Amino acid sequence: DKNRIGEMGIGINSEIHAPTGYLLTDEKIMGTVHFAIGHNQFMGGNNKSTMHWDMVMLQPTVTLDDQVLLDDGRFTLKGFAD
């Protein structure tokens, strides 16, 4: 189904400092969030679709259970430094 989230991740690679234009690299930049809609069976998911569309968000703020995990792309948890 092309209307379902097929993938979500948070980038933790501190060695990549700017987008390269190559999504497989850009989705790993420290402090980014990436989503994909569509097909995910190639990574063990159950969503079958004719498309898989990746999107990367730079400098996002992510809150989970009222705790800020990322604030403007910076980790707020101990042990993660950018």
HUDA-V376563 format. One record per pair of residues at least 12 apart in sequence whose C-alpha atoms are under 8 Angstrom apart, sorted by the first residue. I is the first residue (numbers start at 1). GAP is how many residues later the second one is. Records with the same first field share a line. If there is no record, write none. Layout:
# HUDA-V376563
I->GAP ; GAP
This chain:
# HUDA-V376563
1->37 ; 38 ; 46 ; 47 ; 48
2->35 ; 36 ; 37 ; 47 ; 48 ; 49 ; 50
3->34 ; 35
4->33 ; 34 ; 43
5->30 ; 31 ; 32 ; 33
6->29 ; 30 ; 31 ; 32 ; 33 ; 34 ; 39 ; 41 ; 46
7->27 ; 28 ; 29 ; 30 ; 33
8->25 ; 26 ; 27 ; 28
9->18 ; 24 ; 25 ; 26
10->17 ; 18 ; 20 ; 21 ; 22 ; 23 ; 24
11->16 ; 17 ; 18 ; 19 ; 20 ; 21 ; 22 ; 23
12->16 ; 17 ; 18 ; 19 ; 20
13->15 ; 16 ; 17
14->15 ; 16 ; 68
15->14 ; 15
16->12 ; 13 ; 14
17->12 ; 13
23->31 ; 33
26->30
27->29
30->43 ; 52
31->27 ; 28 ; 29 ; 39 ; 42 ; 43 ; 44 ; 51
32->24 ; 25 ; 26 ; 27 ; 28 ; 41
33->23 ; 24 ; 25 ; 27
34->20 ; 21 ; 22 ; 23
35->19 ; 20 ; 21
36->16 ; 17 ; 18 ; 19
37->14 ; 15 ; 16 ; 17
38->12 ; 13 ; 14 ; 15
39->12 ; 13
40->12
58->15
59->12 ; 13 ; 14 ; 15
60->12 ; 13
61->12
